[in-house]
Amino acid sequence: APYLDILTDLLFLKNSWEAGFFPATNGSLTSDNWWPNDRMWSRKYIYIRNANVLFENIDKFKRQVPDADLNNYKGQARAIRAFLYTRLMQIFGDVPLVTKTLGVNEWPAKNTADEVISFIMNEFDQAIVELPAEPGDAKHGRLTKYAAYVLKARAAMYVAGFYNKPEYYTIAANALKEVVNAGKFELFQKSGDP
């Protein structure tokens, strides 16, 4: 995960905008500090809960919203939820896999990394089906199927390397091949680059 090198002796940041990392750099970081608890755990599960609420309620709007739009919303929420689980898995390994809204007194158990990995890959596959190839409203920041392919490839490469599952390199390569073969993208070049 980005910035996790700050938790080692490889990196030291002292910029004011990196204030959340001061406990890591001054040796006072614990599991109770706001940064690991809030930024790395709680917020991700808040966003996952928001996606779960959407999935539990979106079909109520079938007669009011075109199917293509509903699928787009589902695909965006699904890709974001899969990305959040990817990040949680990168930071914590085995995490609770929550796919419905929970009651106040419900405490889910951790799932194995294999269960989380399977869920992530299935979520990205479904998001790729649901998302459009082009953002329909021309707004920046909307996910397309190609963004989901790239996020899936990124997750698969992490799984291949960290969990020593080389078959996931093929999954990553196949996902990226879809992006390349679409012919819609090119590498960014600065002026003067060959």
Backbone as JSON, one array per atom type, in Angstrom:
{
  "sequence": "APYLDILTDLLFLKNSWEAGFFPATNGSLTSDNWWPNDRMWSRKYIYIRNANVLFENIDKFKRQVPDADLNNYKGQARAIRAFLYTRLMQIFGDVPLVTKTLGVNEWPAKNTADEVISFIMNEFDQAIVELPAEPGDAKHGRLTKYAAYVLKARAAMYVAGFYNKPEYYTIAANALKEVVNAGKFELFQKSGDP",
  "N": [[0.85, -1.18, 0.0], [0.45, 2.27, -0.7], [2.68, 4.53, 0.86], [3.16, 2.87, 3.05], [5.77, 2.27, 3.51], [6.62, 4.14, 5.24], [6.3, 3.08, 7.69], [8.51, 1.69, 8.17], [12.12, 1.73, 8.3], [12.75, 2.87, 5.92], [11.8, 5.27, 4.97], [11.12, 8.69, 5.67], [8.9, 11.16, 6.45], [8.24, 14.58, 6.82], [6.52, 16.56, 6.2], [3.86, 18.91, 6.64], [1.38, 18.24, 5.58], [1.38, 15.56, 5.75], [0.64, 14.84, 8.25], [-0.69, 12.73, 9.48], [1.1, 10.7, 9.59], [2.91, 11.19, 11.58], [2.82, 9.73, 14.09], [3.97, 7.33, 13.23], [6.52, 8.09, 12.43], [7.62, 9.12, 14.74], [7.64, 7.06, 16.49], [5.41, 6.47, 18.06], [3.25, 5.07, 17.11], [0.4, 3.11, 17.36], [-2.11, 0.49, 17.44], [-4.31, 1.89, 18.15], [-4.04, 4.49, 17.36], [-5.31, 7.24, 15.44], [-4.82, 7.18, 12.66], [-4.16, 4.48, 11.56], [-6.46, 3.13, 12.44], [-8.67, 4.71, 11.63], [-8.18, 5.64, 8.91], [-7.13, 3.37, 7.58], [-8.82, 1.26, 8.14], [-11.57, 1.74, 9.3], [-12.76, 3.75, 7.61], [-12.69, 2.48, 5.11], [-14.44, 0.35, 5.53], [-16.75, 1.8, 6.0], [-17.22, 2.87, 3.45], [-17.55, 0.47, 2.08], [-19.87, -0.41, 3.32], [-21.63, 1.57, 2.36], [-21.7, 0.85, -0.35], [-22.88, -1.68, -0.07], [-25.4, -0.94, 0.89], [-26.37, 0.36, -1.38], [-26.54, -1.85, -3.16], [-28.54, -3.32, -1.9], [-30.74, -1.75, -2.25], [-31.02, -0.72, -4.83], [-32.59, -1.97, -6.8], [-35.13, -1.1, -6.33], [-35.54, 1.06, -7.89], [-35.97, 0.34, -10.48], [-38.06, 0.9, -12.3], [-37.87, 3.57, -12.61], [-35.37, 4.4, -13.42], [-33.24, 4.01, -16.2], [-32.13, 0.75, -17.32], [-29.46, 0.58, -18.21], [-28.23, 2.68, -16.86], [-28.64, 1.86, -14.2], [-27.09, -0.49, -14.18], [-24.6, 0.66, -14.63], [-24.26, 2.15, -12.25], [-24.24, 0.05, -10.41], [-21.97, -1.36, -11.31], [-19.96, 0.55, -10.87], [-20.05, 0.82, -8.06], [-19.47, -1.8, -7.37], [-16.86, -2.19, -8.41], [-15.47, -0.3, -6.9], [-15.89, -1.32, -4.33], [-14.54, -3.78, -4.57], [-11.95, -2.81, -5.0], [-11.52, -1.55, -2.52], [-11.52, -3.78, -0.84], [-9.26, -5.01, -1.85], [-7.29, -3.22, -1.01], [-7.62, -3.44, 1.8], [-6.89, -6.12, 2.14], [-4.24, -5.99, 1.32], [-3.15, -4.54, 3.39], [-3.95, -5.79, 5.83], [-4.27, -8.55, 5.42], [-6.05, -11.36, 6.14], [-9.39, -10.49, 6.31], [-12.64, -9.35, 7.49], [-15.27, -10.23, 5.35], [-17.7, -8.41, 4.23], [-20.8, -8.34, 2.9], [-23.33, -7.36, 3.08], [-25.55, -5.06, 4.72], [-24.91, -4.56, 8.12], [-26.29, -5.28, 11.34], [-26.37, -3.39, 14.43], [-25.3, -4.92, 16.51], [-23.91, -6.92, 15.24], [-21.02, -8.73, 14.55], [-18.77, -9.49, 12.3], [-16.82, -12.38, 11.44], [-13.34, -12.9, 10.57], [-12.51, -13.52, 7.19], [-10.78, -15.92, 5.15], [-7.75, -15.2, 3.33], [-7.86, -16.36, 0.78], [-10.63, -16.55, 0.34], [-11.31, -13.84, 0.29], [-9.77, -12.97, -1.88], [-10.95, -14.44, -4.0], [-13.51, -13.31, -3.93], [-12.89, -10.62, -4.6], [-11.89, -10.89, -7.26], [-14.15, -11.95, -8.55], [-15.93, -9.84, -8.15], [-14.7, -7.78, -9.66], [-14.89, -8.98, -12.2], [-17.69, -9.03, -12.56], [-18.21, -6.3, -12.43], [-16.91, -5.43, -14.72], [-18.6, -6.42, -16.68], [-20.89, -4.93, -16.14], [-20.17, -2.22, -16.32], [-19.87, 0.6, -18.57], [-18.09, 0.98, -21.72], [-17.34, 3.52, -22.32], [-17.48, 6.58, -20.48], [-20.7, 7.56, -19.81], [-21.73, 10.09, -19.14], [-19.79, 11.9, -19.58], [-18.28, 12.88, -17.5], [-15.5, 13.54, -15.46], [-13.74, 11.09, -13.6], [-15.51, 8.99, -13.51], [-15.89, 5.51, -13.49], [-14.94, 3.13, -15.95], [-15.32, 0.09, -17.88], [-12.72, -0.48, -18.57], [-11.15, 0.7, -16.61], [-11.87, -0.97, -14.52], [-10.76, -3.35, -15.45], [-8.03, -2.7, -15.25], [-7.77, -2.25, -12.47], [-8.4, -4.8, -11.59], [-6.23, -6.2, -12.67], [-4.16, -5.07, -11.23], [-4.77, -5.9, -8.62], [-4.58, -8.68, -9.03], [-1.86, -8.96, -9.67], [-0.72, -8.27, -7.23], [-1.68, -10.38, -5.62], [-0.48, -12.54, -6.93], [2.27, -12.07, -6.46], [2.56, -11.55, -3.61], [1.14, -13.61, -2.31], [2.22, -15.77, -3.51], [1.06, -16.97, -5.83], [1.35, -17.81, -8.78], [-0.36, -18.16, -10.96], [-2.01, -16.0, -11.02], [-0.64, -14.01, -12.3], [-1.16, -14.51, -14.96], [-3.88, -13.95, -15.02], [-3.75, -11.2, -14.53], [-2.3, -10.37, -16.8], [-4.09, -11.07, -18.85], [-6.24, -9.37, -18.27], [-5.06, -6.86, -18.65], [-4.42, -7.1, -21.31], [-6.9, -6.85, -22.52], [-7.36, -4.12, -22.18], [-5.25, -2.97, -23.65], [-5.78, -4.04, -26.21], [-8.13, -2.78, -26.79], [-7.56, -0.42, -28.02], [-7.95, 2.22, -27.32], [-6.31, 3.67, -25.72], [-3.15, 5.16, -24.88], [0.34, 5.34, -24.06], [1.4, 7.89, -21.88], [3.29, 10.63, -23.0], [5.9, 12.84, -22.45], [6.91, 15.98, -23.81], [9.61, 15.63, -26.0], [10.2, 13.06, -25.28], [11.25, 9.84, -26.48]],
  "CA": [[0.0, 0.0, 0.0], [1.26, 3.49, -0.73], [3.11, 5.15, 2.11], [3.43, 1.97, 4.16], [7.19, 2.28, 3.79], [6.81, 5.06, 6.37], [6.29, 2.28, 8.91], [9.82, 1.04, 8.25], [13.2, 2.72, 8.32], [13.06, 3.23, 4.54], [11.24, 6.55, 4.57], [10.75, 9.61, 6.74], [8.23, 12.34, 5.94], [8.01, 15.57, 7.86], [5.65, 17.61, 5.67], [2.66, 19.11, 7.46], [0.22, 17.54, 5.0], [1.52, 14.15, 6.09], [0.55, 14.81, 9.71], [-1.17, 11.44, 9.95], [2.2, 9.76, 9.71], [3.8, 11.53, 12.69], [3.0, 8.62, 15.05], [4.87, 6.33, 12.66], [7.88, 8.6, 12.36], [8.18, 9.41, 16.06], [7.64, 5.84, 17.29], [4.25, 6.34, 18.95], [2.15, 4.44, 16.39], [-0.22, 1.91, 17.93], [-3.35, 0.14, 16.74], [-5.35, 2.82, 18.58], [-3.88, 5.8, 16.74], [-6.39, 7.53, 14.5], [-4.52, 6.92, 11.26], [-4.42, 3.1, 11.14], [-7.83, 2.73, 12.74], [-9.63, 5.47, 10.84], [-7.87, 5.66, 7.47], [-6.84, 2.06, 6.99], [-9.83, 0.26, 8.47], [-12.95, 2.2, 9.46], [-13.29, 4.43, 6.41], [-12.91, 1.51, 4.04], [-15.68, -0.38, 5.82], [-17.87, 2.74, 5.79], [-17.47, 2.91, 2.01], [-18.09, -0.84, 1.72], [-21.27, -0.4, 3.77], [-22.38, 2.38, 1.41], [-21.93, 0.01, -1.54], [-23.86, -2.71, 0.29], [-26.72, -0.28, 0.95], [-26.78, 0.55, -2.77], [-26.96, -3.14, -3.74], [-29.77, -3.77, -1.26], [-31.86, -0.86, -2.54], [-31.04, -0.19, -6.19], [-33.67, -2.55, -7.62], [-36.36, -0.34, -6.08], [-35.61, 2.14, -8.87], [-35.98, -0.25, -11.82], [-39.04, 1.55, -13.19], [-37.6, 5.01, -12.69], [-34.03, 4.63, -13.97], [-32.93, 3.04, -17.26], [-31.29, -0.39, -16.92], [-28.05, 0.87, -18.47], [-27.75, 3.51, -15.75], [-28.58, 1.02, -13.0], [-25.91, -1.34, -14.31], [-23.43, 1.52, -14.46], [-24.13, 2.42, -10.81], [-23.83, -1.21, -9.76], [-20.59, -1.64, -11.7], [-19.06, 1.48, -10.18], [-20.0, 0.44, -6.64], [-18.82, -3.11, -7.28], [-15.43, -2.01, -8.63], [-14.93, 0.41, -5.74], [-15.89, -2.27, -3.21], [-13.43, -4.73, -4.82], [-10.71, -2.07, -4.77], [-11.36, -1.37, -1.07], [-11.1, -5.07, -0.27], [-7.87, -5.21, -2.25], [-6.46, -2.42, -0.09], [-7.68, -4.05, 3.13], [-6.12, -7.35, 2.09], [-2.83, -5.62, 1.26], [-2.72, -4.01, 4.68], [-4.24, -6.64, 6.97], [-4.35, -9.97, 5.09], [-7.41, -11.88, 6.35], [-10.3, -9.45, 6.8], [-14.06, -9.72, 7.36], [-15.89, -9.99, 4.05], [-19.05, -7.96, 4.55], [-21.51, -8.09, 1.64], [-24.67, -6.87, 3.39], [-25.49, -4.14, 5.85], [-24.91, -5.28, 9.38], [-26.95, -4.68, 12.49], [-25.49, -2.77, 15.41], [-24.64, -5.93, 17.33], [-23.3, -7.97, 14.42], [-19.57, -8.65, 14.43], [-18.37, -10.56, 11.38], [-15.51, -13.02, 11.61], [-12.44, -12.72, 9.44], [-12.47, -14.53, 6.13], [-9.41, -16.22, 4.73], [-7.29, -14.43, 2.18], [-8.37, -17.0, -0.44], [-12.04, -16.15, 0.17], [-11.32, -12.42, -0.09], [-9.23, -12.9, -3.25], [-12.0, -14.93, -4.89], [-14.55, -12.28, -3.96], [-12.37, -9.47, -5.34], [-11.83, -11.22, -8.68], [-15.53, -12.06, -9.04], [-16.5, -8.48, -8.19], [-14.18, -7.08, -10.83], [-15.47, -9.59, -13.4], [-19.06, -8.56, -12.7], [-18.15, -4.85, -12.72], [-16.51, -5.29, -16.13], [-19.82, -6.67, -17.46], [-21.89, -3.89, -15.87], [-19.69, -0.88, -16.65], [-19.77, 0.92, -20.0], [-16.74, 1.18, -22.26], [-17.13, 4.98, -22.3], [-18.32, 7.22, -19.47], [-21.87, 8.08, -20.5], [-22.05, 11.47, -18.85], [-18.6, 12.68, -19.9], [-17.73, 13.48, -16.3], [-14.24, 12.96, -15.02], [-13.81, 10.31, -12.39], [-16.42, 7.85, -13.62], [-15.2, 4.29, -13.89], [-15.38, 2.38, -17.13], [-14.89, -1.31, -17.8], [-11.27, -0.55, -18.69], [-10.62, 0.99, -15.27], [-12.06, -2.19, -13.74], [-9.74, -4.3, -15.92], [-6.74, -2.3, -14.69], [-7.81, -2.51, -11.03], [-8.33, -6.25, -11.43], [-4.85, -6.6, -12.95], [-3.33, -4.63, -10.1], [-5.06, -6.83, -7.51], [-4.06, -10.0, -9.39], [-0.4, -8.94, -9.56], [-0.4, -8.32, -5.8], [-1.94, -11.75, -5.16], [0.56, -13.42, -7.51], [3.55, -11.85, -5.8], [2.56, -11.65, -2.15], [0.62, -14.91, -1.86], [2.91, -16.79, -4.29], [0.1, -17.66, -6.68], [1.77, -17.32, -10.1], [-1.46, -18.18, -11.94], [-2.63, -14.68, -11.05], [0.05, -13.2, -13.31], [-1.91, -14.72, -16.21], [-5.13, -13.17, -14.87], [-3.39, -9.8, -14.7], [-1.93, -10.17, -18.2], [-5.3, -11.13, -19.67], [-7.01, -8.15, -18.03], [-4.37, -5.74, -19.3], [-4.52, -7.31, -22.76], [-8.19, -6.27, -22.93], [-7.19, -2.67, -22.23], [-4.37, -2.67, -24.78], [-6.45, -4.39, -27.47], [-9.25, -1.87, -27.04], [-7.07, 0.62, -28.92], [-8.44, 3.53, -26.88], [-5.37, 4.28, -24.79], [-1.74, 5.17, -25.25], [1.2, 5.77, -22.96], [1.64, 9.33, -21.8], [4.63, 11.02, -23.36], [6.25, 14.24, -22.28], [7.6, 16.46, -25.01], [11.01, 15.24, -26.04], [10.35, 11.62, -25.07], [11.37, 9.13, -27.78]],
  "C": [[0.89, 1.24, 0.0], [1.53, 4.01, 0.67], [3.41, 4.17, 3.23], [4.92, 1.82, 4.44], [7.51, 3.22, 4.95], [6.87, 4.28, 7.68], [7.59, 1.51, 9.09], [10.89, 2.12, 8.36], [13.59, 3.17, 6.91], [12.69, 4.66, 4.19], [10.93, 7.39, 5.79], [10.13, 10.84, 6.09], [8.01, 13.32, 7.08], [7.14, 16.72, 7.37], [4.38, 17.71, 6.49], [1.45, 18.38, 6.89], [0.28, 16.04, 5.24], [1.38, 13.94, 7.59], [0.09, 13.46, 10.25], [-0.06, 10.43, 10.16], [3.14, 10.08, 10.86], [3.91, 10.41, 13.71], [3.94, 7.54, 14.52], [6.32, 6.81, 12.7], [8.47, 8.89, 13.73], [8.09, 8.22, 17.01], [6.44, 5.65, 18.2], [3.06, 5.66, 18.28], [1.68, 3.18, 17.1], [-1.48, 1.6, 17.15], [-4.48, 1.08, 17.12], [-5.19, 4.21, 17.99], [-4.94, 6.0, 15.67], [-6.08, 7.09, 13.08], [-4.76, 5.47, 10.86], [-5.88, 2.7, 11.35], [-8.82, 3.41, 11.81], [-9.37, 5.33, 9.34], [-7.73, 4.28, 6.86], [-7.95, 1.06, 7.2], [-11.24, 0.84, 8.4], [-13.51, 2.84, 8.2], [-13.55, 3.45, 5.28], [-14.19, 0.73, 4.28], [-16.91, 0.52, 5.75], [-18.22, 2.78, 4.31], [-18.03, 1.58, 1.52], [-19.54, -0.93, 2.14], [-22.13, 0.42, 2.82], [-22.68, 1.6, 0.13], [-22.96, -1.06, -1.24], [-25.27, -2.15, 0.36], [-27.24, -0.07, -0.47], [-27.3, -0.76, -3.35], [-28.28, -3.63, -3.15], [-30.98, -2.94, -1.68], [-32.01, -0.46, -4.01], [-32.18, -0.74, -7.04], [-35.01, -1.88, -7.38], [-36.58, 0.74, -7.15], [-35.69, 1.63, -10.3], [-36.95, 0.46, -12.78], [-38.75, 3.02, -13.4], [-36.28, 5.35, -13.38], [-33.77, 3.59, -15.05], [-31.96, 1.96, -16.79], [-29.8, -0.11, -17.13], [-27.46, 1.73, -17.35], [-27.65, 2.71, -14.46], [-27.35, 0.12, -13.03], [-24.62, -0.55, -14.11], [-23.19, 1.8, -12.97], [-23.66, 1.18, -10.06], [-22.36, -1.51, -10.06], [-19.6, -0.73, -10.99], [-18.92, 1.1, -8.71], [-19.26, -0.88, -6.46], [-17.3, -2.99, -7.45], [-14.78, -1.29, -7.45], [-14.85, -0.53, -4.54], [-14.75, -3.28, -3.37], [-12.09, -4.06, -4.58], [-10.47, -1.89, -3.27], [-10.94, -2.67, -0.4], [-9.67, -5.42, -0.66], [-6.95, -4.47, -1.29], [-6.45, -3.02, 1.31], [-6.83, -5.31, 3.19], [-4.62, -7.04, 2.06], [-2.31, -5.18, 2.62], [-2.83, -5.04, 5.8], [-4.22, -8.14, 6.67], [-5.78, -10.47, 5.2], [-8.27, -10.77, 6.96], [-11.73, -9.96, 6.73], [-14.58, -9.33, 5.98], [-17.35, -9.69, 4.3], [-19.75, -7.6, 3.25], [-22.96, -7.68, 1.86], [-24.53, -5.88, 4.54], [-25.66, -4.95, 7.13], [-25.7, -4.53, 10.44], [-25.92, -4.17, 13.48], [-24.69, -3.81, 16.19], [-24.02, -7.07, 16.54], [-21.8, -7.7, 14.29], [-19.09, -9.79, 13.54], [-16.99, -11.11, 11.71], [-14.64, -12.72, 10.39], [-12.63, -13.86, 8.45], [-11.02, -14.79, 5.77], [-9.04, -15.35, 3.53], [-7.81, -15.03, 0.88], [-9.83, -16.62, -0.71], [-12.13, -14.7, -0.29], [-10.82, -12.26, -1.52], [-10.29, -13.34, -4.26], [-13.11, -13.9, -5.04], [-14.11, -11.09, -4.81], [-12.39, -9.74, -6.84], [-13.24, -11.32, -9.28], [-16.2, -10.7, -9.13], [-16.0, -7.71, -9.4], [-14.76, -7.66, -12.12], [-16.9, -9.1, -13.63], [-19.1, -7.07, -13.04], [-17.8, -4.62, -14.18], [-17.72, -5.5, -17.03], [-20.78, -5.49, -17.33], [-21.46, -2.5, -16.34], [-19.64, -0.64, -18.15], [-18.31, 1.07, -20.42], [-16.37, 2.66, -22.23], [-17.99, 5.57, -21.19], [-19.48, 7.94, -20.15], [-22.14, 9.56, -20.28], [-20.87, 12.41, -19.06], [-18.02, 13.39, -18.68], [-16.44, 12.77, -15.92], [-14.47, 12.16, -13.74], [-14.79, 9.16, -12.43], [-15.63, 6.64, -14.11], [-15.8, 3.73, -15.17], [-14.92, 0.94, -16.95], [-13.37, -1.42, -17.87], [-10.58, -0.2, -17.38], [-10.75, -0.26, -14.4], [-11.05, -3.27, -14.16], [-8.38, -3.98, -15.27], [-6.69, -2.57, -13.19], [-7.74, -4.02, -10.75], [-6.9, -6.74, -11.65], [-3.94, -6.24, -11.78], [-3.52, -5.56, -8.9], [-4.45, -8.2, -7.8], [-2.54, -10.04, -9.27], [0.03, -8.96, -8.09], [-0.57, -9.74, -5.26], [-0.85, -12.69, -5.67], [1.87, -13.29, -6.75], [3.53, -12.13, -4.31], [2.14, -13.03, -1.66], [1.24, -16.08, -2.65], [1.93, -17.66, -5.08], [0.36, -17.2, -8.12], [0.67, -17.35, -11.15], [-2.16, -16.82, -12.04], [-1.89, -13.71, -11.96], [-0.66, -13.33, -14.65], [-3.22, -13.94, -16.17], [-4.84, -11.69, -15.1], [-3.07, -9.5, -16.17], [-3.16, -10.16, -19.1], [-6.15, -9.88, -19.5], [-6.36, -6.96, -18.75], [-4.4, -5.86, -20.82], [-5.83, -6.73, -23.3], [-8.08, -4.75, -23.08], [-6.36, -2.28, -23.44], [-5.09, -2.91, -26.1], [-7.65, -3.52, -27.77], [-8.85, -0.74, -27.98], [-7.5, 2.02, -28.53], [-7.41, 4.31, -26.08], [-3.96, 4.23, -25.35], [-0.94, 5.64, -24.06], [1.39, 7.27, -23.02], [3.09, 9.63, -22.17], [4.81, 12.52, -23.1], [6.94, 14.69, -23.56], [9.08, 16.11, -24.91], [11.25, 13.77, -25.74], [10.48, 10.94, -26.42], [10.08, 8.47, -28.17]]
}
